[in-house]
């Protein structure tokens, strides 16, 4: 199957997920419900079910891994990885910076990724061998001459353990930390691909959290890797870096490593 057909299928998945999610956004229920029946849970499940229905009909041999409903083993080397709502806290708080993440992996390596923000109508599409687009327009990461000028983002300090947090702060200290951004989940990676920020650093990510981000960032000229600088694949441990200007890769890995 050609990449164009895969992209077209992924776009239909994103459309279906967005249709399922929008009715639950800012609907006033999120505070009162119990954890097991919050609107985000209902929205998550509805969105993933909608995507799985399409994949079962049109890509029946492919494996599906989703945050809500686990793994359906297929017989091909292809795996679709779905995260219906990445950025649950933002969703619950009514902040439209969560996203639906859709990835296609071949032999464990991400070849296609979509970040979709269904409230703002913003969509990044990345695929191997082609330029990343944002709402149909090609985007590029920006140059970053010095790590000290870099704008760094992370979802939040609460997601690092003490050890990881110390390494993160060692990196932050070498960036333009007055402009550091907290919060944003997948949205930060779209902004990095669009040349708005320079670095994202996170730990504890699952495959469904990062798989879609790799083609988006790399198709815009950036690089994604683990904290050692190694490429991400299905066996990676969840320490994730996105770097807009690959020239800064060594600086970033060195800064992360030098916690005393």
Residue frames relative to the residue before (quaternion, step in Angstrom):
aa qw qx qy qz dx dy dz
X 1.0000 0.0000 0.0000 0.0000 0.00 0.00 0.00
X 0.4228 -0.7254 0.4858 0.2430 3.54 -0.80 1.01
X 0.6452 -0.5520 0.3670 0.3799 3.53 -1.19 0.62
X 0.5922 0.5746 -0.3789 0.4190 3.62 1.05 -0.64
X 0.6604 0.4945 -0.3056 0.4754 3.58 0.99 -0.84
X 0.6343 0.5217 -0.3294 0.4658 3.58 1.02 -0.76
X 0.6437 0.5091 -0.3243 0.4705 3.58 0.97 -0.84
X 0.6514 0.5210 -0.3209 0.4486 3.58 0.90 -0.91
X 0.6483 0.5076 -0.3098 0.4755 3.56 1.01 -0.82
X 0.6580 0.5127 -0.3053 0.4593 3.59 0.94 -0.90
X 0.6336 0.5260 -0.3329 0.4595 3.60 1.03 -0.72
X 0.6422 0.5034 -0.3265 0.4771 3.57 1.05 -0.71
X 0.5986 0.5391 -0.3552 0.4742 3.58 1.11 -0.64
X 0.6676 0.5038 -0.3044 0.4558 3.59 0.88 -0.92
X 0.6347 0.5255 -0.3291 0.4611 3.59 0.98 -0.81
X 0.6718 0.5030 -0.2955 0.4565 3.57 0.91 -0.96
X 0.6476 0.5139 -0.3205 0.4624 3.59 0.98 -0.84
X 0.6578 0.5214 -0.3104 0.4462 3.57 0.90 -0.90
X 0.6362 0.5248 -0.3262 0.4621 3.58 0.99 -0.82
X 0.6740 0.4940 -0.2912 0.4658 3.59 1.06 -0.76
X 0.7029 0.4997 -0.2619 0.4332 3.60 1.03 -0.81
X 0.6392 0.6087 -0.3473 0.3167 3.58 0.80 -1.01
X 0.6558 0.5249 -0.3531 0.4120 3.66 0.84 -0.74
X 0.7021 0.4775 -0.2729 0.4523 3.61 1.13 -0.52
X 0.5603 0.6336 -0.3907 0.3631 3.60 1.23 -0.30
X 0.8461 -0.0107 -0.0476 0.5308 3.61 -0.86 1.05
X 0.3676 0.7510 -0.4865 0.2534 3.59 0.97 0.73
X 0.6006 -0.6451 0.3340 0.3339 3.57 1.22 0.42
X 0.6170 0.5862 -0.3440 0.3966 3.58 1.23 -0.12
X 0.5412 0.7052 -0.3921 0.2366 3.53 1.13 -0.67
X 0.6774 0.5090 -0.3167 0.4263 3.61 1.00 -0.66
X 0.7331 0.4771 -0.2581 0.4103 3.59 0.93 -0.86
X 0.6409 0.5826 -0.3345 0.3715 3.57 1.06 -0.69
X 0.5346 -0.5869 0.4966 0.3509 3.52 -1.25 0.43
X 0.6906 -0.5096 0.3163 0.4041 3.56 -1.21 0.52
X 0.7165 0.4740 -0.2816 0.4274 3.59 0.94 -0.80
X 0.7842 0.2656 -0.1672 0.5353 3.61 1.17 -0.19
X 0.2490 0.7670 -0.5506 0.2157 3.56 1.04 0.68
X 0.6346 -0.5278 0.3888 0.4093 3.58 -1.17 0.47
X 0.6165 0.5400 -0.3829 0.4263 3.60 1.00 -0.65
X 0.6269 0.5186 -0.3461 0.4672 3.61 1.04 -0.69
X 0.6614 0.4983 -0.3050 0.4703 3.56 0.91 -0.95
X 0.6687 0.5012 -0.2975 0.4617 3.57 0.91 -0.93
X 0.6164 0.5520 -0.3263 0.4571 3.58 1.00 -0.90
X 0.7185 0.4627 -0.2616 0.4485 3.54 0.74 -1.12
X 0.6487 0.5188 -0.3238 0.4529 3.57 0.94 -0.86
X 0.6708 0.5012 -0.3011 0.4562 3.57 0.95 -0.87
X 0.6778 0.4765 -0.3096 0.4666 3.59 0.90 -0.85
X 0.6201 0.5397 -0.3443 0.4535 3.59 1.01 -0.76
X 0.6455 0.5244 -0.3214 0.4528 3.58 0.97 -0.86
X 0.6730 0.4868 -0.2990 0.4697 3.59 0.96 -0.85
X 0.6565 0.5202 -0.3144 0.4468 3.58 0.95 -0.88
X 0.6019 0.5620 -0.3663 0.4333 3.60 1.01 -0.73
X 0.6753 0.4924 -0.2932 0.4643 3.56 0.90 -0.96
X 0.6774 0.4955 -0.3048 0.4503 3.60 0.88 -0.91
X 0.6418 0.5259 -0.3390 0.4434 3.60 0.94 -0.81
X 0.6774 0.4874 -0.2857 0.4711 3.56 1.10 -0.73
X 0.8270 0.3012 -0.1066 0.4625 3.58 0.88 -0.91
X 0.7791 0.1909 -0.1195 0.5850 3.60 1.20 -0.30
X 0.0258 0.8928 -0.4497 0.0103 3.51 1.06 0.94
X 0.6759 0.5018 -0.3041 0.4460 3.61 1.10 -0.57
X 0.6150 0.5853 -0.3474 0.3981 3.58 1.19 -0.42
X 0.4944 -0.6193 0.5231 0.3136 3.55 -1.22 0.60
X 0.1442 -0.7588 0.6272 0.1004 3.57 -1.16 0.65
X 0.0370 -0.7573 0.6518 0.0146 3.56 -0.94 0.97
X 0.0408 0.8111 -0.5809 0.0548 3.57 -0.69 1.07
X 0.6005 -0.5854 0.3953 0.3747 3.55 -1.10 0.64
X 0.7420 0.4486 -0.2381 0.4377 3.59 0.88 -0.92
X 0.8389 0.2302 -0.0586 0.4898 3.58 0.82 -1.00
X 0.5839 -0.6546 0.3622 0.3152 3.58 1.16 0.52
X 0.7025 -0.4870 0.3642 0.3697 3.53 -1.29 -0.51
X 0.1097 -0.7189 0.6823 0.0750 3.52 -1.13 0.88
X 0.3000 -0.7881 0.5098 0.1699 3.57 -0.35 1.23
X 0.1729 -0.7687 0.6090 0.0913 3.53 -0.99 0.90
X 0.5378 -0.6360 0.4565 0.3130 3.55 -1.31 -0.12
X 0.6183 0.5324 -0.3577 0.4543 3.61 1.26 -0.03
X 0.5873 -0.5602 0.4360 0.3888 3.60 -1.31 -0.03
X 0.5884 0.5995 -0.3401 0.4227 3.56 1.34 0.01
X 0.0570 -0.7896 0.6109 0.0029 3.56 -1.05 0.85
X 0.2193 -0.7362 0.6272 0.1284 3.53 -0.95 0.96
X 0.1199 -0.7915 0.5986 0.0271 3.56 -0.85 1.05
X 0.0921 -0.8388 0.5353 -0.0367 3.55 -0.58 1.26
X 0.0232 0.7411 -0.6710 -0.0015 3.55 -1.05 0.85
X 0.2940 -0.8205 0.4539 0.1855 3.60 0.00 1.27
X 0.7850 0.0210 -0.0211 0.6188 3.60 1.03 -0.76
X 0.0500 -0.7607 0.6470 -0.0146 3.54 -0.39 1.28
X 0.7274 0.3203 -0.2608 0.5480 3.57 -0.48 1.20
X 0.0274 0.8590 -0.5084 0.0538 3.53 0.97 0.98
X 0.6580 0.5180 -0.3244 0.4399 3.58 0.89 -0.92
X 0.6431 0.5073 -0.3223 0.4746 3.59 0.98 -0.81
X 0.6277 0.5386 -0.3365 0.4503 3.58 0.98 -0.84
X 0.6848 0.4890 -0.2858 0.4584 3.57 0.84 -1.01
X 0.6987 0.4682 -0.2612 0.4737 3.57 1.06 -0.81
X 0.5037 -0.6690 0.4194 0.3506 3.59 1.26 -0.07
X 0.4849 0.6413 -0.4569 0.3806 3.60 1.16 0.46
X 0.3061 -0.7967 0.4898 0.1780 3.63 -0.53 1.08
X 0.4622 0.6485 -0.4792 0.3691 3.56 0.73 1.11
X 0.4147 0.6225 -0.5191 0.4136 3.56 1.18 0.62
X 0.1140 -0.8130 0.5633 0.0931 3.59 -1.21 0.05
X 0.4061 -0.6297 0.5924 0.2961 3.50 -1.38 0.30
X 0.1451 -0.7946 0.5873 0.0518 3.57 -0.83 1.04
X 0.0167 -0.7796 0.6242 -0.0480 3.53 -0.88 1.08
X 0.0316 0.8063 -0.5883 0.0520 3.58 -0.71 1.07
X 0.1746 -0.7225 0.6524 0.1478 3.51 -1.30 0.49
X 0.1112 -0.7781 0.6172 0.0353 3.55 -0.82 1.10
X 0.1129 -0.7459 0.6508 0.0860 3.54 -1.14 0.71
X 0.8249 -0.0511 -0.0371 0.5618 3.57 -0.62 1.17
X 0.7407 -0.4490 0.2251 0.4462 3.58 0.99 0.83
X 0.6663 0.4753 -0.3014 0.4892 3.60 1.27 -0.04
X 0.4475 -0.7068 0.4723 0.2776 3.63 -0.83 0.93
X 0.0839 -0.8120 0.5772 0.0209 3.59 -0.81 1.03
X 0.7799 0.1431 -0.0711 0.6052 3.59 1.25 -0.35
X 0.0794 0.8064 -0.5827 0.0622 3.57 -0.94 0.83
X 0.0901 -0.7679 0.6323 0.0494 3.53 -1.15 0.74
X 0.1108 -0.7121 0.6881 0.0845 3.52 -1.17 0.84
X 0.0083 -0.8226 0.5672 -0.0397 3.59 -0.54 1.14
X 0.1246 -0.7635 0.6306 0.0625 3.57 -0.85 1.02
X 0.2285 -0.8613 0.4366 0.1240 3.58 0.04 1.31
X 0.6129 0.5426 -0.3657 0.4429 3.62 1.18 -0.29
X 0.7428 0.3809 -0.2029 0.5118 3.58 0.90 -0.97
X 0.3822 -0.7249 0.4876 0.3012 3.57 1.22 -0.35
X 0.4500 0.6700 -0.4579 0.3727 3.56 0.98 0.90
X 0.0285 0.8226 -0.5616 0.0839 3.57 -0.79 1.01
X 0.1340 -0.7576 0.6363 0.0568 3.53 -0.86 1.09
X 0.0832 -0.7828 0.6163 0.0226 3.57 -0.98 0.92
X 0.0077 0.7903 -0.6120 0.0300 3.56 -0.81 1.06
X 0.0681 0.7875 -0.6099 0.0562 3.57 -1.02 0.79
X 0.6338 -0.5584 0.3814 0.3755 3.55 -1.09 0.77
X 0.8469 0.2029 -0.1470 0.4690 3.54 -0.98 0.87
X 0.7560 0.3007 -0.2347 0.5320 3.59 1.16 0.25
X 0.6073 -0.5835 0.4085 0.3520 3.51 -1.27 0.51
X 0.4976 -0.6396 0.5026 0.3013 3.56 -1.08 0.79
X 0.1492 -0.7798 0.6006 0.0950 3.56 -1.08 0.75
X 0.1789 -0.7229 0.6564 0.1205 3.51 -1.32 0.57
X 0.8161 -0.1532 0.0302 0.5564 3.56 -0.44 1.27
X 0.7780 -0.3937 0.1668 0.4604 3.53 0.90 1.05
X 0.6798 0.4571 -0.2825 0.4992 3.59 1.24 -0.23
X 0.4862 -0.6672 0.4733 0.3073 3.59 -0.90 0.86
X 0.1056 -0.7892 0.6032 0.0465 3.56 -1.03 0.84
X 0.1752 -0.7692 0.6085 0.0863 3.54 -1.29 0.51
X 0.4866 -0.5996 0.5383 0.3374 3.53 -1.21 0.55
X 0.4342 -0.7010 0.4969 0.2706 3.57 -1.22 0.36
X 0.5679 -0.5747 0.4659 0.3607 3.53 -1.28 0.43
X 0.0839 -0.7665 0.6354 0.0398 3.55 -1.21 0.63
X 0.2949 -0.8177 0.4670 0.1621 3.57 -0.13 1.30
X 0.8052 0.0988 -0.0050 0.5847 3.56 0.99 -0.87
X 0.5519 -0.5958 0.4607 0.3580 3.57 -1.07 0.67
X 0.6243 0.5678 -0.3364 0.4178 3.59 1.07 -0.71
X 0.6731 0.4597 -0.2919 0.5004 3.61 1.26 -0.29
X 0.5183 0.6941 -0.3955 0.3053 3.57 1.26 -0.25
X 0.2916 -0.7097 0.6158 0.1788 3.54 -1.13 0.81
X 0.1635 -0.8215 0.5463 0.0091 3.53 -0.56 1.32
X 0.0676 -0.7869 0.6123 0.0361 3.56 -1.07 0.77
X 0.0643 0.7567 -0.6506 0.0075 3.53 -1.26 0.53
X 0.6093 -0.5726 0.3818 0.3940 3.59 -1.11 0.52
X 0.7362 -0.3841 0.2268 0.5089 3.60 1.01 -0.67
X 0.6118 -0.5880 0.3861 0.3617 3.57 -1.15 0.61
X 0.5936 0.6013 -0.3650 0.3910 3.60 1.14 -0.57
X 0.6532 0.5244 -0.3226 0.4407 3.60 1.21 -0.29
X 0.6300 0.4817 -0.3468 0.5008 3.59 1.28 0.01
X 0.3684 -0.6434 0.5976 0.3053 3.57 -1.17 0.51
X 0.7422 -0.4224 0.2542 0.4540 3.61 -1.24 0.19
X 0.6582 0.5202 -0.3040 0.4514 3.56 0.96 -0.92
X 0.6765 0.4758 -0.2862 0.4839 3.57 0.85 -0.99
X 0.6496 0.5451 -0.3143 0.4267 3.56 0.97 -0.90
X 0.6302 0.5276 -0.3328 0.4622 3.58 1.03 -0.75
X 0.6619 0.4852 -0.3071 0.4818 3.59 0.97 -0.81
X 0.6289 0.5317 -0.3361 0.4569 3.58 0.99 -0.81
X 0.6834 0.4863 -0.2969 0.4564 3.59 0.88 -0.91
X 0.5894 0.5515 -0.3667 0.4626 3.59 1.16 -0.55
X 0.6403 0.4891 -0.3110 0.5041 3.57 1.08 -0.74
X 0.6597 0.5310 -0.3201 0.4246 3.59 0.82 -1.00
X 0.6335 0.5620 -0.3302 0.4170 3.57 0.99 -0.86
X 0.7085 0.4466 -0.2623 0.4794 3.59 1.15 -0.56
X 0.6262 0.5098 -0.3441 0.4791 3.59 1.27 -0.06
X 0.6191 -0.4806 0.4263 0.4516 3.57 -1.32 -0.18
X 0.0876 -0.8875 0.4485 0.0589 3.54 0.65 1.21
X 0.5175 0.6171 -0.4348 0.4029 3.62 1.18 -0.18
X 0.7342 0.3777 -0.2217 0.5187 3.56 1.18 -0.50
X 0.3391 0.7582 -0.5017 0.2416 3.59 1.21 0.27
X 0.2271 -0.7914 0.5590 0.0976 3.56 -1.03 0.86
X 0.1744 -0.7575 0.6224 0.0914 3.55 -1.05 0.91
X 0.7346 0.3542 -0.2947 0.4981 3.57 -1.06 0.74
X 0.5598 0.6490 -0.4218 0.2959 3.55 -1.20 0.34
X 0.1445 -0.8264 0.5378 0.0835 3.61 1.13 -0.43
X 0.8533 -0.0918 0.0662 0.5090 3.60 -0.93 -0.88
X 0.5571 0.6385 -0.3920 0.3581 3.59 1.12 -0.62
X 0.5975 0.5817 -0.3581 0.4201 3.59 1.08 -0.71
X 0.6660 0.5105 -0.3109 0.4463 3.57 0.99 -0.80
X 0.6028 0.5286 -0.3468 0.4867 3.57 1.14 -0.58
X 0.6526 0.5062 -0.3100 0.4709 3.57 0.97 -0.88
X 0.6303 0.5211 -0.3348 0.4680 3.58 1.02 -0.74
X 0.6504 0.5112 -0.3158 0.4647 3.60 0.96 -0.85
X 0.7016 0.4592 -0.2551 0.4816 3.58 1.12 -0.70
X 0.5543 -0.6534 0.3804 0.3480 3.60 1.25 0.12
X 0.4672 0.6914 -0.4345 0.3390 3.60 1.18 0.48
X 0.7828 0.0945 -0.0484 0.6132 3.59 1.12 -0.67
X 0.5038 -0.7178 0.4244 0.2256 3.55 -1.24 0.45
X 0.8238 0.0943 0.0149 0.5588 3.59 0.95 -0.88
X 0.0222 -0.7301 0.6793 0.0704 3.52 -1.26 0.59
X 0.0344 -0.7932 0.6077 -0.0194 3.56 -0.92 0.95
X 0.1274 0.7973 -0.5767 0.1242 3.58 -0.72 1.07
X 0.1823 -0.7512 0.6228 0.1207 3.54 -1.34 0.37
X 0.7740 0.3771 -0.2507 0.4426 3.55 -1.26 0.36
X 0.4172 0.7068 -0.4817 0.3071 3.60 1.15 0.39
X 0.3507 -0.7006 0.5833 0.2144 3.54 -1.19 0.70
X 0.7165 -0.4371 0.3155 0.4428 3.56 -1.27 0.31
X 0.6939 0.4830 -0.2948 0.4453 3.60 0.86 -0.90
X 0.6056 0.5618 -0.3568 0.4362 3.61 1.21 -0.37
X 0.8317 0.2685 -0.1056 0.4744 3.60 0.94 -0.83
X 0.5115 0.6922 -0.4314 0.2704 3.64 1.06 -0.52
X 0.6951 0.4792 -0.2828 0.4552 3.60 0.92 -0.88
X 0.6206 0.5919 -0.3397 0.3861 3.57 1.15 -0.60
X 0.5981 0.6209 -0.3617 0.3548 3.57 1.04 -0.78
X 0.7090 0.4294 -0.3005 0.4718 3.67 0.69 -0.90
X 0.6126 0.5545 -0.3525 0.4394 3.61 1.10 -0.66
X 0.7044 0.4549 -0.2649 0.4762 3.58 0.82 -1.01
X 0.7181 0.4603 -0.2742 0.4441 3.58 0.80 -0.96
X 0.6422 0.5199 -0.3248 0.4602 3.59 1.11 -0.62
X 0.6654 0.4602 -0.2961 0.5078 3.57 1.30 -0.24
X 0.6546 -0.5393 0.3054 0.4329 3.58 1.28 0.14
X 0.5779 0.5822 -0.3794 0.4279 3.57 1.27 0.01
X 0.3318 -0.7186 0.5614 0.2416 3.54 -1.30 -0.17
X 0.1261 -0.7633 0.6268 0.0926 3.56 -1.17 0.63
X 0.0894 0.7860 -0.5972 0.1326 3.53 -0.99 0.91
X 0.5441 -0.5561 0.4753 0.4109 3.54 -1.32 -0.12
X 0.7315 -0.4458 0.2761 0.4358 3.60 -1.26 0.05
X 0.6359 0.4956 -0.3365 0.4866 3.61 1.27 -0.17
X 0.5569 -0.6084 0.3881 0.4111 3.57 1.28 -0.18
X 0.5195 0.6437 -0.4181 0.3755 3.59 1.25 0.12
X 0.5807 -0.6014 0.4136 0.3605 3.61 -1.07 0.71
X 0.4632 -0.6798 0.5025 0.2661 3.56 -1.19 0.63
X 0.1171 0.7509 -0.6486 0.0425 3.54 -1.12 0.75
X 0.7870 -0.3785 0.2113 0.4389 3.56 -1.31 0.10
X 0.6996 0.4524 -0.2782 0.4780 3.62 1.18 -0.38
X 0.4200 0.7226 -0.4658 0.2907 3.63 1.23 0.03
X 0.5124 -0.7246 0.4015 0.2261 3.55 -1.13 0.77
X 0.6538 -0.5652 0.3136 0.3933 3.62 1.19 0.21
X 0.5367 0.5429 -0.4275 0.4842 3.60 1.29 0.12
X 0.0020 0.8528 -0.5145 0.0899 3.56 -0.25 1.30
X 0.0658 -0.7564 0.6504 0.0232 3.52 -1.11 0.91
X 0.0547 -0.7310 0.6761 0.0745 3.52 -1.19 0.69
X 0.0695 -0.8084 0.5833 -0.0364 3.53 -0.74 1.13
X 0.3963 -0.7556 0.4704 0.2251 3.56 -0.53 1.17
X 0.7707 0.2264 -0.1145 0.5846 3.56 0.97 -0.90
X 0.3644 -0.7721 0.4727 0.2183 3.62 -0.28 1.23
X 0.5341 0.6258 -0.4080 0.3959 3.61 1.19 -0.36
X 0.6836 0.4825 -0.2832 0.4688 3.60 1.19 -0.46
X 0.3727 0.7706 -0.4668 0.2221 3.61 1.24 -0.07
X 0.6961 0.4710 -0.2955 0.4541 3.59 0.73 -1.00
X 0.6197 0.5506 -0.3363 0.4469 3.59 1.01 -0.84
X 0.6846 0.4967 -0.2880 0.4490 3.56 0.90 -0.98
X 0.6726 0.4876 -0.3048 0.4658 3.59 0.87 -0.94
X 0.6397 0.5215 -0.3203 0.4650 3.58 1.02 -0.79
X 0.6604 0.5059 -0.3125 0.4585 3.60 0.92 -0.88
X 0.6447 0.5256 -0.3157 0.4566 3.59 0.99 -0.82
X 0.7051 0.4975 -0.2615 0.4323 3.56 1.00 -0.91
X 0.7133 0.5328 -0.2636 0.3713 3.56 1.08 -0.68
X 0.2665 0.7544 -0.5505 0.2383 3.60 1.04 0.64
X 0.2039 -0.7747 0.5884 0.1098 3.57 -0.94 0.95
